[in-house]
Amino acid sequence: MRAYPTLARLLTLLLAFAAIGAVPAAQPTTDLPKPIATVVESLGPTVQAAIWFGPPEGAPTVTWQARRPMPAASAIKVAHLIEVCAARAKAAAPLPVNSGAAAPATWLEVSLSGTAAILAEPAHPAVAHFTPDQRATAERLLGGRSILGVCEAMIHGRDVDNATYNLAANLVTAHLGGPAALTRSLHARDPRFGGLQVRRYMLADRRAHGDNEVTAEALAALHAALALGRVPGLDAASVAACRRVLADGKDAAGRAVFRKDGALNSAPVARTRAGWREGAEGARVFVILLSDSEVGAATGQKLEEAALRIESLLFAAP
């Protein structure tokens, strides 16, 4: 006599299938070019990786685990940059791009409003996890800075310490209404950015409200839009301002480099290299996300070296 599954058994099977469908299937490293697969495999079983590489329009050349949510680290600050530029441009009259420079526009020279008040309020969630000395240093280094100056501080950390580098991003986040408001604005701008989630202020507890996360696909879409000079809802001056802040010189092949990397040394340790390069062959967008559940300086160094190696291999391919 044929046995039919019980209702409980059917429910168990349905839940199992639902769980399988909710998690992207793991891709074997054979989907990667052999040299890159070798680097990923060498990192060991505790490491997760995601990669996206290709032109800003059309199909990617290399994609691996590109829809897996990964710790964002400071690479997510590109979202902060786009949204603060959009907010300030919306508040001001539209400004033309000066063809003689990358992106001079008068609204960039306006001070970021509310900076002093936030830094002076110890209980504000943007600054509550910083010491009084760190807040005082940030006030000295960021107080009165233009929007462009604050953005340069949060992206490159030029002329500021690490605490101020992250406080600059928190001031931008607070200016935009907090992490949730920033995320809503970003997702409303373009559905391709949906894989980016801003859940916390920089350096705040990664467990309290959830970590800031990205997928390689969504972060690549963000950089691709900037590489093309077409970001939904942003005028030409705003896009040019973002490109100006992200510019990072030229590589050995003479290609212009635009990037925002990231690093986290608490668990899970993470390293991100992301941006694009522009040369005679056009633009190429790259996103490399690595994370490891093991903690320690050696872990961070291992991921840093691997991410650098993968980026080199991506651009070395014919």
Kinemage of the C-alpha trace (Angstrom):
@kinemage 1
@onewidth
@group {chain A} dominant
@subgroup {mainchain}
@vectorlist {calphas} color= white
{ca met a 1} P 0.000 0.000 0.000
{ca arg a 2} L 1.372 3.404 -0.979
{ca ala a 3} L 2.169 5.714 1.972
{ca tyr a 4} L 1.076 9.329 1.664
{ca pro a 5} L 2.920 12.095 3.557
{ca thr a 6} L 1.196 13.481 6.608
{ca leu a 7} L 0.164 17.127 6.828
{ca ala a 8} L 3.053 17.801 9.222
{ca arg a 9} L 5.481 16.231 6.756
{ca leu a 10} L 4.122 18.340 3.914
{ca leu a 11} L 4.489 21.507 5.975
{ca thr a 12} L 8.071 20.571 6.829
{ca leu a 13} L 8.877 20.035 3.156
{ca leu a 14} L 7.247 23.316 2.156
{ca leu a 15} L 9.216 25.236 4.790
{ca ala a 16} L 12.414 23.577 3.655
{ca phe a 17} L 11.795 24.534 0.029
{ca ala a 18} L 10.947 28.104 1.092
{ca ala a 19} L 14.180 28.369 3.034
{ca ile a 20} L 16.153 27.106 0.058
{ca gly a 21} L 14.508 29.673 -2.194
{ca ala a 22} L 15.257 32.522 0.227
{ca val a 23} L 19.026 31.998 0.159
{ca pro a 24} L 20.996 32.366 -3.088
{ca ala a 25} L 22.593 29.067 -4.033
{ca ala a 26} L 26.348 28.971 -3.523
{ca gln a 27} L 28.286 29.272 -6.750
{ca pro a 28} L 31.339 27.065 -7.242
{ca thr a 29} L 34.623 28.897 -7.740
{ca thr a 30} L 34.823 27.227 -11.160
{ca asp a 31} L 32.567 30.116 -12.257
{ca leu a 32} L 35.530 32.424 -11.688
{ca pro a 33} L 38.636 32.844 -13.870
{ca lys a 34} L 41.158 30.328 -12.573
{ca pro a 35} L 43.677 32.835 -11.110
{ca ile a 36} L 40.930 34.595 -9.143
{ca ala a 37} L 39.383 31.288 -8.049
{ca thr a 38} L 42.781 30.268 -6.692
{ca val a 39} L 42.960 33.416 -4.554
{ca val a 40} L 39.415 32.929 -3.199
{ca glu a 41} L 39.995 29.244 -2.436
{ca ser a 42} L 43.234 30.038 -0.599
{ca leu a 43} L 41.334 32.159 1.942
{ca gly a 44} L 39.758 29.124 3.578
{ca pro a 45} L 36.240 28.036 4.581
{ca thr a 46} L 35.542 30.882 7.044
{ca val a 47} L 35.756 33.533 4.318
{ca gln a 48} L 32.836 34.761 2.221
{ca ala a 49} L 33.464 36.595 -1.035
{ca ala a 50} L 31.501 38.456 -3.692
{ca ile a 51} L 32.798 39.987 -6.926
{ca trp a 52} L 31.390 42.147 -9.732
{ca phe a 53} L 33.489 43.403 -12.661
{ca gly a 54} L 32.565 44.807 -16.035
{ca pro a 55} L 31.474 47.830 -18.050
{ca pro a 56} L 28.981 50.253 -16.475
{ca glu a 57} L 26.392 49.220 -19.062
{ca gly a 58} L 25.648 45.709 -20.246
{ca ala a 59} L 26.559 42.334 -18.832
{ca pro a 60} L 29.421 41.995 -16.331
{ca thr a 61} L 32.623 40.244 -17.351
{ca val a 62} L 33.007 38.544 -13.977
{ca thr a 63} L 30.258 38.083 -11.385
{ca trp a 64} L 30.327 35.772 -8.377
{ca gln a 65} L 27.984 35.682 -5.384
{ca ala a 66} L 26.992 39.185 -6.504
{ca arg a 67} L 23.611 39.149 -4.716
{ca arg a 68} L 24.933 37.962 -1.365
{ca pro a 69} L 24.588 40.630 1.377
{ca met a 70} L 28.030 41.436 2.772
{ca pro a 71} L 29.411 43.837 5.405
{ca ala a 72} L 29.791 47.213 3.719
{ca ala a 73} L 32.466 48.908 5.842
{ca ser a 74} L 33.224 52.454 4.660
{ca ala a 75} L 32.530 51.550 1.036
{ca ile a 76} L 28.876 52.394 1.731
{ca lys a 77} L 29.855 56.052 2.151
{ca val a 78} L 29.357 56.460 -1.601
{ca ala a 79} L 25.633 56.306 -0.807
{ca his a 80} L 26.099 59.074 1.784
{ca leu a 81} L 27.964 61.139 -0.809
{ca ile a 82} L 25.257 60.822 -3.458
{ca glu a 83} L 22.388 61.567 -1.081
{ca val a 84} L 23.948 64.636 0.572
{ca cys a 85} L 24.843 66.092 -2.822
{ca ala a 86} L 21.299 65.422 -4.037
{ca ala a 87} L 19.780 67.003 -0.934
{ca arg a 88} L 21.891 70.148 -1.133
{ca ala a 89} L 21.410 70.529 -4.891
{ca lys a 90} L 17.651 70.210 -4.414
{ca ala a 91} L 17.717 72.911 -1.754
{ca ala a 92} L 19.665 75.259 -4.023
{ca ala a 93} L 18.984 76.546 -7.507
{ca pro a 94} L 20.267 74.213 -10.273
{ca leu a 95} L 23.875 75.024 -11.081
{ca pro a 96} L 25.673 74.429 -14.377
{ca val a 97} L 28.864 72.382 -14.537
{ca asn a 98} L 31.917 74.555 -15.176
{ca ser a 99} L 33.627 72.983 -18.173
{ca gly a 100} L 37.004 74.259 -16.993
{ca ala a 101} L 37.045 72.209 -13.775
{ca ala a 102} L 35.770 68.901 -12.442
{ca ala a 103} L 32.815 70.176 -10.453
{ca pro a 104} L 32.946 73.653 -8.938
{ca ala a 105} L 29.477 74.709 -7.784
{ca thr a 106} L 28.630 77.299 -5.148
{ca trp a 107} L 26.429 75.000 -3.048
{ca leu a 108} L 29.477 72.786 -2.455
{ca glu a 109} L 31.056 75.643 -0.548
{ca val a 110} L 28.142 75.978 1.891
{ca ser a 111} L 28.744 74.653 5.420
{ca leu a 112} L 26.917 71.455 6.378
{ca ser a 113} L 24.091 72.650 8.607
{ca gly a 114} L 23.682 71.329 12.140
{ca thr a 115} L 27.271 70.140 12.558
{ca ala a 116} L 28.072 72.100 15.726
{ca ala a 117} L 24.770 71.227 17.417
{ca ile a 118} L 25.180 67.487 16.779
{ca leu a 119} L 28.791 67.410 17.993
{ca ala a 120} L 27.774 69.304 21.129
{ca glu a 121} L 25.020 66.796 22.037
{ca pro a 122} L 26.658 63.724 23.683
{ca ala a 123} L 23.429 61.689 23.505
{ca his a 124} L 22.883 62.130 19.759
{ca pro a 125} L 23.101 58.671 18.123
{ca ala a 126} L 25.540 60.006 15.528
{ca val a 127} L 28.140 60.818 18.183
{ca ala a 128} L 27.140 58.998 21.404
{ca his a 129} L 29.737 56.253 20.865
{ca phe a 130} L 32.635 58.734 20.522
{ca thr a 131} L 34.633 60.201 23.407
{ca pro a 132} L 34.484 63.897 24.329
{ca asp a 133} L 38.024 64.323 22.993
{ca gln a 134} L 37.064 62.731 19.684
{ca arg a 135} L 34.035 64.999 19.359
{ca ala a 136} L 36.167 68.036 20.194
{ca thr a 137} L 38.710 67.038 17.542
{ca ala a 138} L 35.946 66.593 14.984
{ca glu a 139} L 34.541 70.020 15.869
{ca arg a 140} L 37.977 71.553 15.324
{ca leu a 141} L 38.593 69.736 12.032
{ca leu a 142} L 35.069 69.755 10.582
{ca gly a 143} L 33.414 72.764 12.164
{ca gly a 144} L 32.679 75.308 9.461
{ca arg a 145} L 33.847 73.002 6.670
{ca ser a 146} L 31.949 73.137 3.416
{ca ile a 147} L 29.823 70.239 2.223
{ca leu a 148} L 32.628 69.374 -0.177
{ca gly a 149} L 35.152 69.442 2.680
{ca val a 150} L 33.048 67.139 4.878
{ca cys a 151} L 32.546 64.743 1.957
{ca glu a 152} L 36.270 64.648 1.236
{ca ala a 153} L 36.930 63.947 4.918
{ca met a 154} L 34.453 61.039 5.050
{ca ile a 155} L 35.622 59.509 1.746
{ca his a 156} L 39.397 59.872 1.864
{ca gly a 157} L 40.112 60.846 5.469
{ca arg a 158} L 42.449 63.575 4.285
{ca asp a 159} L 43.908 65.705 7.081
{ca val a 160} L 41.718 64.005 9.720
{ca asp a 161} L 42.099 61.112 12.168
{ca asn a 162} L 40.072 57.889 11.880
{ca ala a 163} L 37.398 58.991 14.368
{ca thr a 164} L 36.805 62.250 12.475
{ca tyr a 165} L 36.807 60.360 9.162
{ca asn a 166} L 33.849 58.324 10.442
{ca leu a 167} L 32.199 61.200 12.317
{ca ala a 168} L 32.097 63.112 9.034
{ca ala a 169} L 29.922 60.346 7.557
{ca asn a 170} L 27.737 60.372 10.673
{ca leu a 171} L 27.162 64.105 10.373
{ca val a 172} L 26.034 63.562 6.783
{ca thr a 173} L 23.750 60.717 7.881
{ca ala a 174} L 22.219 62.864 10.628
{ca his a 175} L 21.800 65.755 8.164
{ca leu a 176} L 19.785 63.375 5.965
{ca gly a 177} L 17.546 62.206 8.821
{ca gly a 178} L 19.394 59.120 10.070
{ca pro a 179} L 20.292 55.683 8.664
{ca ala a 180} L 16.723 54.593 7.850
{ca ala a 181} L 15.912 57.848 6.045
{ca leu a 182} L 19.155 57.655 4.077
{ca thr a 183} L 18.317 54.089 3.012
{ca arg a 184} L 14.781 55.037 1.939
{ca ser a 185} L 16.067 57.944 -0.122
{ca leu a 186} L 18.674 55.761 -1.788
{ca his a 187} L 16.195 53.006 -2.654
{ca ala a 188} L 13.703 55.533 -4.012
{ca arg a 189} L 16.416 56.928 -6.266
{ca asp a 190} L 16.977 53.680 -8.138
{ca pro a 191} L 15.686 50.127 -7.465
{ca arg a 192} L 19.118 48.798 -8.513
{ca phe a 193} L 20.469 50.288 -5.270
{ca gly a 194} L 18.154 48.095 -3.175
{ca gly a 195} L 20.999 45.834 -2.060
{ca leu a 196} L 22.518 48.671 -0.017
{ca gln a 197} L 21.291 48.914 3.574
{ca val a 198} L 22.392 51.702 5.939
{ca arg a 199} L 21.329 50.501 9.399
{ca arg a 200} L 23.813 52.159 11.746
{ca tyr a 201} L 26.048 55.163 12.174
{ca met a 202} L 29.718 54.517 11.452
{ca leu a 203} L 31.566 52.774 14.324
{ca ala a 204} L 28.307 52.182 16.226
{ca asp a 205} L 27.575 48.679 17.548
{ca arg a 206} L 27.187 46.406 14.528
{ca arg a 207} L 24.668 44.226 16.391
{ca ala a 208} L 22.353 46.818 17.912
{ca his a 209} L 20.353 47.642 14.784
{ca gly a 210} L 22.042 45.394 12.221
{ca asp a 211} L 25.134 46.011 10.155
{ca asn a 212} L 25.493 48.220 7.105
{ca glu a 213} L 25.409 45.817 4.174
{ca val a 214} L 25.800 45.812 0.420
{ca thr a 215} L 25.634 43.329 -2.399
{ca ala a 216} L 28.335 43.453 -5.048
{ca glu a 217} L 25.619 43.936 -7.664
{ca ala a 218} L 24.063 46.960 -5.926
{ca leu a 219} L 27.384 48.613 -5.116
{ca ala a 220} L 28.451 48.099 -8.727
{ca ala a 221} L 25.214 49.770 -9.887
{ca leu a 222} L 25.999 52.781 -7.700
{ca his a 223} L 29.488 53.180 -9.165
{ca ala a 224} L 28.262 52.416 -12.687
{ca ala a 225} L 25.745 55.269 -12.502
{ca leu a 226} L 28.511 57.668 -11.474
{ca ala a 227} L 30.861 56.304 -14.128
{ca leu a 228} L 28.206 56.969 -16.766
{ca gly a 229} L 27.456 60.390 -15.289
{ca arg a 230} L 23.775 59.475 -14.993
{ca val a 231} L 22.377 59.099 -11.484
{ca pro a 232} L 18.565 59.284 -11.250
{ca gly a 233} L 17.442 62.541 -9.691
{ca leu a 234} L 20.886 64.176 -9.716
{ca asp a 235} L 21.763 67.125 -11.933
{ca ala a 236} L 25.065 67.258 -13.813
{ca ala a 237} L 26.768 69.429 -11.181
{ca ser a 238} L 25.880 66.974 -8.399
{ca val a 239} L 27.158 63.969 -10.350
{ca ala a 240} L 30.352 65.832 -11.208
{ca ala a 241} L 30.795 66.709 -7.525
{ca cys a 242} L 30.552 63.029 -6.552
{ca arg a 243} L 33.050 62.070 -9.241
{ca arg a 244} L 35.409 64.785 -8.070
{ca val a 245} L 35.351 63.508 -4.481
{ca leu a 246} L 35.896 59.881 -5.543
{ca ala a 247} L 38.769 60.661 -7.935
{ca asp a 248} L 41.972 58.903 -6.857
{ca gly a 249} L 44.619 59.709 -9.461
{ca lys a 250} L 45.687 57.311 -12.208
{ca asp a 251} L 46.815 53.714 -12.267
{ca ala a 252} L 50.014 52.375 -13.854
{ca ala a 253} L 48.241 52.050 -17.206
{ca gly a 254} L 47.227 55.713 -17.190
{ca arg a 255} L 43.559 55.052 -16.428
{ca ala a 256} L 41.719 57.539 -14.197
{ca val a 257} L 40.759 55.847 -10.921
{ca phe a 258} L 37.619 56.540 -8.886
{ca arg a 259} L 37.141 54.500 -5.714
{ca lys a 260} L 35.912 54.083 -2.159
{ca asp a 261} L 37.303 51.129 -0.250
{ca gly a 262} L 36.429 49.932 3.239
{ca ala a 263} L 37.785 47.945 6.171
{ca leu a 264} L 36.336 46.504 9.380
{ca asn a 265} L 38.427 44.723 12.008
{ca ser a 266} L 35.646 43.614 14.369
{ca ala a 267} L 33.768 40.370 13.698
{ca pro a 268} L 33.127 39.711 10.931
{ca val a 269} L 36.341 41.239 9.607
{ca ala a 270} L 35.751 42.777 6.177
{ca arg a 271} L 37.657 44.315 3.295
{ca thr a 272} L 36.089 46.036 0.297
{ca arg a 273} L 37.645 47.475 -2.846
{ca ala a 274} L 35.182 49.200 -5.141
{ca gly a 275} L 34.950 51.885 -7.814
{ca trp a 276} L 35.808 52.197 -11.468
{ca arg a 277} L 38.676 53.019 -13.808
{ca glu a 278} L 38.422 54.982 -17.044
{ca gly a 279} L 40.783 54.451 -19.969
{ca ala a 280} L 40.910 54.176 -23.727
{ca glu a 281} L 38.759 51.041 -23.555
{ca gly a 282} L 36.078 52.896 -21.605
{ca ala a 283} L 35.104 52.508 -17.947
{ca arg a 284} L 35.348 49.283 -15.961
{ca val a 285} L 33.521 48.958 -12.639
{ca phe a 286} L 34.900 46.685 -9.918
{ca val a 287} L 33.550 45.496 -6.575
{ca ile a 288} L 35.396 43.011 -4.354
{ca leu a 289} L 33.795 42.096 -1.011
{ca leu a 290} L 35.541 39.796 1.456
{ca ser a 291} L 34.561 38.912 5.033
{ca asp a 292} L 35.881 36.462 7.616
{ca ser a 293} L 34.330 35.266 10.873
{ca glu a 294} L 37.813 34.936 12.377
{ca val a 295} L 39.117 38.082 14.103
{ca gly a 296} L 42.636 39.458 14.326
{ca ala a 297} L 45.193 41.679 12.636
{ca ala a 298} L 46.429 38.751 10.573
{ca thr a 299} L 42.894 38.154 9.265
{ca gly a 300} L 42.526 41.755 8.132
{ca gln a 301} L 45.928 41.672 6.443
{ca lys a 302} L 45.034 38.412 4.694
{ca leu a 303} L 41.814 39.881 3.298
{ca glu a 304} L 43.529 43.151 2.342
{ca glu a 305} L 46.187 41.351 0.325
{ca ala a 306} L 43.619 39.053 -1.311
{ca ala a 307} L 41.343 41.937 -2.333
{ca leu a 308} L 44.286 43.817 -3.820
{ca arg a 309} L 45.370 40.704 -5.706
{ca ile a 310} L 41.879 40.086 -7.081
{ca glu a 311} L 41.590 43.691 -8.280
{ca ser a 312} L 44.954 43.427 -10.026
{ca leu a 313} L 43.891 40.183 -11.714
{ca leu a 314} L 40.590 41.682 -12.888
{ca phe a 315} L 42.351 44.539 -14.652
{ca ala a 316} L 45.189 42.350 -15.920
{ca ala a 317} L 42.777 40.158 -17.911
{ca pro a 318} L 42.705 40.882 -21.666
